[in-house]
Amino acid sequence: MKKYELALETEKDFFGTKMFRIRALISFSSVKKGDLGGYIEKEANLAQVYGNAWVYGNAWVYGNAQVYGNAQVYGNAQVYGNAWVYGNAKVFAIHQIKSVTNLRWSFTSLPKGIQIGCLFFSFKDWKEKYLEIGKKQGISEELATEYFRLMEVVRRIQRIEAKEYKVGKK
């Protein structure tokens, strides 16, 4: 039995792709018949989120990514590529997190440190050991230095944005 349909009247253009909200055809779990869900391009996209998983808010799941189990993706988070989010994982995006991808490693500046790929460092450790860390990862001193400078810029942007956000909220 089919659970969802595309609500054709909700068509929206997202970066050149026609997307439609899904509408529940039957009631199940906490979903009621007629409830509108997130935007998808085609019904085949529904297979990416399953089990007890939830994707809500402005979150996006696309590409070959999968979200399942009791996982939650919300806020302005984006899960894409070949990523898997499962178990009791929670993925969310908040104002203070900035990521730089499309490099050899992804760099994420978090409120209490820096994540490089799947490794986490405090800011103090990163600043003191970035050359050593780079050497262990097989990159040159020049490249490690540029990665360090890049994260310094990202951190400055975060501080400026945080300041402007607080001023704008008053």
FENDA-V144210 format. One record per pair of residues at least 4 apart in sequence whose ideal C-beta (glycine too) atoms are under 7 Angstrom apart, sorted by the first residue. I is the first residue (numbers start at 1). GAP is how many residues later the second one is. If there is no record, write none. Layout:
[[I,GAP] [I,GAP]]
This chain:
[[1,25] [2,23] [3,21] [3,22] [3,23] [3,25] [4,18] [4,19] [4,20] [4,21] [4,42] [5,18] [5,20] [6,14] [6,16] [6,37] [7,13] [7,14] [7,15] [7,16] [7,29] [8,12] [10,10] [10,11] [11,7] [11,9] [12,7] [12,27] [13,5] [14,5] [14,25] [17,24] [18,23] [19,20] [19,21] [19,22] [20,19] [20,20] [21,15] [21,16] [21,17] [21,18] [22,15] [22,16] [22,18] [22,24] [23,11] [23,13] [24,7] [24,8] [24,9] [24,10] [24,11] [25,8] [26,7] [27,4] [27,5] [27,6] [31,4] [38,17] [40,5] [40,6] [41,4] [48,13] [48,17] [48,18] [48,19] [49,4] [49,6] [49,12] [49,18] [50,18] [51,17] [51,18] [52,17] [52,18] [53,14] [53,15] [53,16] [53,17] [53,18] [54,18] [55,4] [55,6] [55,12] [55,18] [56,18] [57,17] [57,18] [58,17] [58,18] [59,14] [59,15] [59,16] [59,17] [59,18] [60,18] [61,4] [61,6] [61,12] [61,18] [62,18] [63,17] [63,18] [64,17] [64,18] [65,14] [65,15] [65,16] [65,17] [65,18] [66,18] [67,4] [67,6] [67,12] [67,18] [68,18] [69,17] [69,18] [70,17] [70,18] [71,14] [71,15] [71,16] [71,18] [72,18] [73,4] [73,6] [73,12] [73,18] [74,18] [75,17] [75,18] [75,19] [76,17] [77,14] [77,15] [77,16] [79,4] [79,6] [79,12] [85,4] [85,6] [93,4] [95,70] [96,15] [96,62] [96,66] [97,11] [97,12] [97,13] [98,11] [98,56] [98,59] [98,60] [99,7] [99,8] [99,9] [100,6] [100,7] [100,50] [100,54] [101,5] [103,4] [105,11] [105,12] [106,11] [107,7] [107,9] [107,40] [107,44] [108,6] [108,7] [109,5] [109,42] [109,45] [109,46] [109,49] [110,4] [110,5] [112,10] [113,7] [113,8] [113,9] [113,10] [114,7] [114,9] [114,12] [114,37] [115,4] [115,5] [121,4] [121,5] [122,4] [123,4] [124,4] [125,4] [126,4] [129,4] [130,4] [130,14] [130,18] [131,4] [131,10] [131,13] [132,4] [133,4] [134,5] [134,7] [134,9] [134,10] [139,4] [139,5] [140,4] [141,4] [142,4] [143,4] [144,4] [145,4] [146,4] [147,4] [148,4] [149,4] [150,4] [151,4] [152,4] [153,4] [154,4] [155,4] [156,4] [157,4] [158,4] [159,4] [160,4] [161,4] [162,4] [163,4] [164,4] [165,4]]
